[in-house]
Structure formats: structure tokens, C-alpha cells
Amino acid sequence: MTGYQQVLEILSDHWEKQIIVKRNEFLIRKHEVETKMYYVKSGSIRVYIEDEEEEHTIRFGYRNSIITALDSFLTGKPTSFYMQALKQSELYVLSKEKLDKIMNASEENKKAWNTLLEEFVYQQIEREIDLITFSPQKRFERLKQRSPQVFQEIPQKYIASYLRMTPETLSRILKE
């Protein structure tokens, strides 16, 4: 069982509330402090940053995933990210304070949380390697292999942003 699965099992009875987020509504914006973690029961969320020219999609949350503005959630400092619903989403919410209590309640819980964080760091390293070394076609193939659900849950223009390619390039790859 992965760290992610272990943490979901540990948290299954501890979510504090359930919310509905409307399409295009923000969960958090740049410069705010993130104090919540979300489990996506339905819908989809994107995490992105922006520069002077465009938005850059960093991560997605979709059915059965956990999502937060991790930079702020871990440090208590303002985030660099925006988290926005791509479609109406049903989310379970857990505060950082309660998560910390749950994860510190036992060595088993601490180990599961640390394993989840290690898995996340590894995923980020893989993504960095993809973006730096692989062609658009190869980035697409690797995403399809790692996260096929993305293609059912997320609009193509955001997948293209995540893969650092134009929507036209993604469309061409999908046709091939």
C-alpha cells in the first residue's frame, strides 16, 4: 500500500466538513496562507502560477485525490499558487491543525505521512525531468502512463499547460 493510500485510510473518518466549490471558484489565491487540505470527492481542481505573460498549470486534483497549496500548507507562509475549480467540485476539508494531530498520534501515522511526502517529492522530480529532457510527445506519453485519469477529468487546454505545450501541439499529438 502506498503512503498516499495509507494516509487516505487514516483520514477516512476525520474530514471536518464537506463543501461544494463552483466552476472557476478559487480555493486559494497567490499571497494567501493555506491552512486546509482537500480530498476531491468529485470534480477537478487545478493548481497554477502565473507570470507576466501566462498561467502555468503545476498540478491537478480530481476524483479520489488530495490537494492543497503545499508550499504554504507546510511552511505557514503565503503561497505562490492559485487553486481553482475547473468544474463544480465536491470536496472534503481538513485543517492543518487537525491533520498534524492525527499524523502525530502514532508512529504508524507519522510513517504514512512521511511516505506520502516522499512519494510526492519523487513525483515532482520525475515531472522536472520530463519537462527538461523530453519532447512534447514523450511528456504526453509519460503523463498518459502515470495518470490516465487526467485525460477524462481535465480540459485539454489545462493538460497542454501542464505539459508545457500549446493546445495545438497537444491536439496534434492526440490525433496521432
N, C-alpha and C positions, 0 to 999 in steps of 0.2 A: 504494500500500500504506500502510495506517495505521501510526502509531507502535506501536500495540498488536501488529499483525501482524508488524512488523519485530522487535520485542522477543521475541515468541514464537519467531520463526525463529532469532534469535541464541541464545536459551536452549535450543533443542530438544535439544542434546546435553550440557547442563550440569546438569540437575537432579540433586541429590545423592542423593536416596532417594525411595522411593515408600512411602506409608503408607495405612492404612485407618482412617478415623475412623467410629466407630459413631454411630447416630442419637442426637441430643441431647448428644453429647460436645462439649466445648469445646476449641477450638484455642488460645484465649487469653481471659483474663478481665480486666476492668477493673483497673487499677493494675499490671498486668504489663508487661514490656518485650517488644515484638515484635522478633524477630531473624530471622524467616523470611518468605519469600514462598511462596505455594502456587499450583499450577496444578491446576485441578479437572478430572480425567480423567472422573469420573462422580460423581453425587450432587449435593447442594446444601448451601450454607453461607449463613448469614445473619450480618450484622454489625448489632449493635444497641447502643443505650444505654438506660439506664433512669433514671427519676426516681422520686419517692416514690410515684407512682400507677400507672405503667405502663411497658412496654417500647416503644421506638420503633425500628423497623427502618430502617436507614440504607442498606444495600447488600446485594446478593446475589452469591454466587459459584455458578455452575453450569457444567455441561459446557463445556469449552474456554474457561474464563475464569481470569484471575489474580486472586488476592485476598490481602489482608493487612490488618492493623490499621495503615493508612497513617500515622496521626498518630505512632505510636510507631516504626514502621519507619524513617521519615525522620529523626526527631529523636533517637532513642535514649532518649526519656523514657517513663514509664509511659503506657499507652493509656487512653483514656476508654471504649473499646469492649469488647464481648464478641463473640467469633466462635464460632458453634455450628453443628454439622452438623444439618440438618433431616432428612436421611436418611443411611444409610450412604454414605460418600463415599470415593472413591479419589483421592488427591492426590499430586502430585509436589512435593518440597520443595527450596528453595534458600535458603541462608543469605544474610543481607545482606552479609556479608564477601565471599562468593564473587560475589554479584551486582555489588558495587562493582568488584571486579577485572575482571569480564567487561565491564562497561559502560565502564570507563576504559581498556580495552585498545586502543581505536581511536576516532578522531573519528566514524566512522560509527556505532559503538555508542553513544557519548555522545549523538549527534544523535537516534538512535532512542529512547533513554531519555527525553530531554528532550521529544520529540514526544509520547510516551506520557503523560508528566506533564501536558503542555499539554492534551491531549485529555481527560484526567481532570478537570482544573480546569474546562474548558468544560462537561463533563457535569454537574459539581456546580453550576455557575452556572445551567444550564438547569433542574436539579431545584429549586433555590431559587426561581427564577421561577415554576415550576409550582406549588409549594406556597404561595407568597404571593399569586399573582394569579389562579389558575384554579379553576374549580368542580371538585367531585369527578368529574363526568362528563368534563370536559376533561382532568384529570390522568390518568384511566384511558385515554382515547383516545391521549394523548401517550405513555404508557408502552407501550401496545399497539403503537404505531407504531415506537418506538425499540427495544423489547426484547420482541418477541412470544414469545420462548422462555421468558420468566418465567412465562407462563401454563401452560406444560407442565411446568415444573420445580418450581414453588414453591406450597405450600399457600395457599389463598385468605386465611386469616386473617393471614398474613405479608405478602401483597400489600396487603391492606387497611391494615395498619400502615404499610407503606412509602408508601402513597398518602395517609396521614393521614385515613383514614375508618374508619367502623365496618365490621365484616364484613357487617352487614345492608345497609349502603349499597352495598358492592361487589356483594353478591348481587343487589340490585335492579338495579344498572347492568348486570350480566351478563345478567339476564333480558330487559332491554330490548334 
